[in-house]
Amino acid sequence: MAGDGVDEIVYRRMDNINNNVPDYLAEYTFEGRWEKVIEIYNDSPEVHTAMISKHEGTALHMAVDLYEEQVIAKLVDAIIRHGTVYKALTKANEVGDTPLHVAASRGFAKLCKCIIGGNNERIDLMSEKNNLME
């Protein structure tokens, strides 16, 4: 049925098949089932750079956009633990925004600090430019 969201989820899932995204990562992310997203991030480091959609970016991008502070901390921890920091935290959405760009553009200082680290250990992420050279 038009407007019920089913077509959109099916499209997203089909769009993600070639990106090696576990079947339900996009679905769980769009439904806000963050405990499942965290579980997938902990178990499957290859999803740290998986695009759930071109516009939204990764699950981390979406968590930042929605200000899911505790989720972001757990996703960043999984990224650090699996050693995918550079690839995951510099992954850009369709406009070239990294998760840090998304946080900064919305004025989410606490989320920026979570991404760059409490002791600025990932401060180099601030040098990443988006499509607008920001």
DOFIMI-434355 format. One line per 4 residues: number of its first residue (from 1); their letters; for each residue x, y, z of N, C-alpha, C, O. Coordinates in steps of 0.05 Angstrom, whole numbers, always signed. Example, Ala and Ser with C-alpha at 12.3 -4.5 7.8 and 13.67 -1.06 7.14 Angstrom:
1	AS	+264/-114/+156/+246/-90/+156/+264/-66/+156/+285/-66/+169; +257/-45/+142/+273/-21/+143/+258/+1/+157/+268/+23/+161
This chain:
1	MAGD	+17/-24/+0/+0/+0/+0/+17/+25/+0/+37/+26/+14; +10/+44/-16/+25/+69/-16/+23/+83/+10/+1/+84/+23; +46/+94/+19/+46/+109/+44/+50/+93/+69/+52/+104/+91; +50/+66/+67/+54/+50/+91/+83/+45/+98/+88/+33/+119
5	GVDE	+101/+54/+81/+130/+51/+87/+142/+25/+79/+167/+22/+78; +125/+5/+72/+136/-21/+64/+153/-19/+39/+175/-31/+39; +143/-6/+19/+159/-3/-6/+186/+10/-1/+206/+2/-12; +187/+30/+17/+212/+43/+23/+231/+25/+37/+255/+24/+30
9	IVYR	+222/+9/+56/+240/-10/+70/+249/-32/+51/+273/-39/+51; +232/-42/+34/+240/-62/+14/+261/-50/-4/+281/-63/-10; +257/-26/-14/+276/-12/-31/+303/-10/-17/+324/-16/-28; +302/-1/+8/+327/+3/+23/+342/-24/+26/+366/-26/+22
13	RMDN	+327/-45/+33/+339/-71/+36/+351/-81/+10/+373/-92/+9; +336/-77/-12/+347/-86/-39/+371/-69/-46/+390/-80/-57; +371/-43/-40/+393/-25/-46/+418/-34/-30/+440/-30/-40; +414/-46/-7/+437/-53/+10/+448/-81/+5/+469/-88/+15
17	INNN	+435/-97/-11/+444/-125/-15/+472/-125/-26/+488/-142/-17; +479/-108/-44/+506/-108/-55/+527/-96/-37/+551/-96/-43; +519/-84/-15/+538/-72/+4/+545/-90/+27/+558/-81/+46; +538/-115/+26/+544/-135/+47/+533/-126/+75/+545/-131/+95
21	VPDY	+510/-113/+74/+498/-105/+99/+481/-128/+109/+465/-138/+93; +483/-135/+134/+465/-156/+144/+436/-148/+138/+429/-124/+140; +420/-167/+131/+393/-162/+121/+378/-141/+137/+363/-126/+125; +380/-141/+162/+362/-124/+178/+375/-99/+189/+362/-85/+204
25	LAEY	+400/-93/+183/+413/-69/+194/+397/-44/+187/+391/-28/+205; +391/-40/+162/+376/-16/+154/+349/-16/+167/+340/+5/+178; +335/-38/+167/+309/-40/+179/+310/-33/+209/+294/-17/+218; +328/-46/+223/+331/-40/+252/+337/-11/+257/+327/+2/+276
29	TFEG	+355/+1/+240/+362/+29/+244/+338/+47/+240/+333/+64/+256; +324/+43/+217/+301/+60/+212/+278/+57/+231/+262/+75/+235; +277/+33/+244/+256/+28/+264/+265/+38/+292/+249/+38/+311; +290/+46/+295/+300/+54/+321/+305/+32/+340/+303/+35/+364
33	RWEK	+310/+8/+329/+315/-16/+346/+346/-16/+351/+360/-34/+341; +354/+3/+367/+383/+8/+371/+398/-15/+384/+421/-19/+378; +384/-30/+402/+398/-52/+414/+407/-73/+394/+428/-85/+396; +391/-76/+373/+398/-95/+351/+421/-83/+334/+439/-98/+326
37	VIEI	+420/-57/+329/+441/-44/+313/+468/-47/+328/+488/-53/+316; +467/-42/+354/+491/-44/+371/+502/-73/+370/+526/-77/+367; +484/-92/+372/+492/-120/+370/+506/-126/+344/+526/-140/+343; +495/-117/+322/+507/-121/+296/+534/-107/+294/+553/-119/+283
41	YNDS	+536/-83/+304/+562/-69/+304/+583/-84/+320/+606/-85/+312; +575/-95/+343/+593/-110/+359/+602/-136/+346/+625/-145/+350; +584/-149/+331/+590/-175/+319/+602/-174/+291/+615/-193/+283; +597/-152/+277/+604/-151/+248/+617/-125/+241/+604/-107/+232
45	PEVH	+643/-123/+244/+657/-98/+239/+654/-88/+210/+657/-64/+204; +648/-106/+191/+645/-97/+163/+621/-78/+160/+620/-64/+140; +602/-78/+179/+579/-60/+176/+586/-31/+185/+569/-13/+181; +608/-27/+197/+615/-1/+207/+616/+20/+185/+612/+44/+190
49	TAMI	+621/+11/+160/+621/+30/+138/+598/+25/+118/+597/+37/+97; +580/+8/+126/+557/+1/+108/+537/+24/+107/+528/+34/+128; +529/+31/+83/+510/+52/+79/+482/+40/+82/+475/+22/+67; +466/+50/+101/+439/+40/+103/+421/+53/+82/+400/+42/+75
53	SKHE	+429/+77/+73/+417/+90/+50/+436/+112/+42/+453/+121/+58; +435/+120/+16/+454/+140/+7/+450/+166/+22/+470/+180/+29; +425/+173/+26/+420/+199/+39/+428/+199/+69/+441/+217/+78; +419/+179/+83/+425/+178/+112/+454/+172/+118/+465/+183/+137
57	GTAL	+466/+154/+103/+493/+146/+108/+493/+120/+124/+478/+102/+117; +510/+118/+144/+512/+94/+160/+492/+95/+184/+479/+115/+188; +491/+73/+198/+474/+73/+222/+485/+94/+242/+469/+106/+256; +511/+98/+243/+522/+118/+261/+513/+146/+252/+506/+162/+269
61	HMAV	+513/+152/+227/+503/+177/+217/+475/+182/+227/+468/+204/+238; +458/+162/+225/+430/+165/+233/+427/+168/+263/+411/+185/+272; +443/+154/+278/+442/+156/+307/+450/+184/+316/+438/+196/+334; +470/+195/+302/+479/+223/+308/+457/+242/+301/+450/+260/+317
65	DLYE	+445/+239/+277/+424/+257/+268/+400/+257/+288/+387/+278/+292; +395/+235/+301/+373/+232/+319/+381/+237/+349/+365/+234/+367; +406/+245/+353/+417/+250/+379/+413/+226/+398/+402/+230/+420; +421/+203/+390/+419/+179/+406/+446/+175/+420/+463/+159/+413
69	EQVI	+450/+192/+441/+476/+194/+454/+487/+167/+464/+510/+161/+459; +472/+152/+478/+482/+126/+489/+488/+107/+467/+507/+91/+468; +472/+107/+446/+476/+89/+423/+502/+97/+409/+518/+79/+402; +507/+123/+405/+531/+132/+392/+556/+123/+408/+575/+114/+396
73	AKLV	+555/+126/+434/+577/+118/+450/+583/+88/+446/+606/+80/+444; +562/+72/+445/+566/+43/+441/+576/+36/+413/+592/+18/+410; +565/+50/+393/+574/+45/+366/+603/+53/+362/+619/+39/+350; +611/+76/+373/+639/+86/+372/+657/+66/+387/+679/+60/+377
77	DAII	+648/+56/+410/+664/+36/+424/+669/+11/+407/+691/+0/+407; +648/+2/+393/+651/-22/+376/+670/-16/+353/+687/-33/+346; +668/+8/+342/+686/+16/+320/+715/+16/+330/+733/+6/+316; +720/+27/+354/+747/+28/+365/+757/+0/+371/+779/-7/+364
81	RHGT	+740/-16/+383/+748/-44/+391/+755/-60/+367/+774/-77/+368; +742/-56/+344/+747/-72/+320/+768/-59/+302/+776/-71/+282; +778/-36/+310/+800/-23/+294/+791/-12/+267/+807/-10/+249; +766/-4/+265/+756/+7/+240/+752/+37/+242/+736/+49/+227
85	VYKA	+766/+50/+261/+762/+78/+267/+764/+96/+242/+745/+111/+237; +786/+95/+228/+789/+114/+206/+768/+109/+185/+755/+128/+176; +764/+85/+176/+744/+79/+156/+716/+86/+164/+701/+99/+149; +709/+79/+188/+681/+83/+198/+675/+112/+204/+654/+122/+197
89	LTKA	+694/+126/+216/+688/+153/+225/+693/+174/+203/+687/+198/+207; +705/+166/+181/+708/+184/+158/+689/+177/+135/+689/+190/+114; +673/+157/+139/+653/+149/+119/+633/+172/+115/+622/+182/+134; +629/+179/+90/+612/+202/+84/+586/+193/+71/+584/+173/+57
93	NEVG	+565/+209/+77/+539/+204/+64/+539/+217/+36/+561/+226/+27; +516/+220/+23/+516/+230/-4/+525/+259/-7/+533/+267/-29; +523/+274/+14/+533/+302/+12/+561/+305/+24/+571/+328/+27; +573/+283/+30/+601/+283/+39/+604/+287/+69/+626/+291/+79
97	DTPL	+582/+286/+84/+583/+290/+113/+591/+264/+127/+579/+243/+123; +611/+267/+144/+618/+245/+162/+600/+247/+187/+586/+267/+189; +600/+227/+204/+584/+230/+229/+591/+255/+245/+574/+267/+257; +617/+263/+244/+625/+287/+258/+613/+312/+245/+604/+330/+260
101	HVAA	+612/+313/+219/+599/+335/+205/+570/+337/+214/+560/+359/+219; +556/+315/+215/+528/+315/+222/+525/+326/+250/+507/+343/+255; +541/+317/+269/+539/+327/+297/+545/+356/+298/+531/+371/+311; +567/+365/+285/+575/+393/+286/+554/+411/+273/+548/+433/+284
105	SRGF	+543/+403/+251/+523/+420/+237/+498/+424/+252/+483/+443/+247; +492/+406/+271/+468/+408/+288/+474/+420/+315/+456/+423/+332; +500/+427/+320/+507/+438/+345/+508/+418/+368/+506/+426/+392; +512/+393/+362/+513/+372/+382/+541/+368/+393/+555/+349/+386
109	AKLC	+550/+387/+409/+578/+387/+419/+585/+362/+434/+607/+351/+432; +566/+352/+450/+572/+328/+466/+577/+304/+447/+594/+287/+453; +562/+302/+425/+566/+280/+406/+592/+284/+391/+606/+264/+386; +599/+309/+385/+625/+314/+372/+648/+303/+390/+666/+291/+381
113	KCII	+646/+309/+416/+666/+300/+435/+668/+270/+437/+689/+258/+439; +645/+257/+435/+644/+228/+435/+659/+217/+411/+674/+197/+413; +654/+229/+388/+667/+220/+363/+697/+226/+363/+713/+208/+355; +705/+249/+371/+734/+256/+370/+749/+245/+395/+774/+245/+395
117	GGNN	+734/+237/+415/+747/+226/+439/+749/+245/+462/+754/+269/+457; +746/+235/+486/+748/+252/+510/+774/+267/+513/+775/+288/+525; +795/+255/+503/+822/+268/+504/+831/+277/+476/+855/+279/+471; +812/+281/+459/+817/+290/+431/+835/+270/+415/+850/+278/+398
121	ERID	+833/+245/+422/+850/+225/+409/+844/+221/+379/+860/+210/+364; +821/+230/+371/+813/+228/+342/+809/+256/+331/+792/+259/+313; +823/+275/+341/+820/+303/+333/+825/+307/+303/+814/+326/+291; +841/+290/+291/+847/+291/+262/+821/+289/+245/+821/+296/+222
125	LMSE	+800/+278/+256/+775/+276/+242/+764/+303/+234/+748/+306/+216; +772/+323/+249/+762/+350/+243/+773/+361/+217/+762/+381/+206; +793/+349/+206/+804/+358/+180/+790/+347/+156/+795/+355/+133; +772/+328/+160/+757/+316/+138/+737/+337/+126/+724/+351/+141
129	KNNL	+737/+339/+100/+720/+359/+86/+696/+344/+73/+698/+322/+63; +673/+358/+73/+649/+347/+59/+649/+359/+31/+668/+372/+22; +627/+355/+16/+625/+364/-11/+626/+394/-14/+632/+405/-35; +619/+408/+8/+620/+438/+8/+646/+448/+19/+649/+472/+23
133	ME	+665/+430/+23/+692/+437/+34/+690/+448/+62/+707/+464/+70; +670/+439/+77/+667/+447/+105/+680/+426/+123/+680/+429/+147
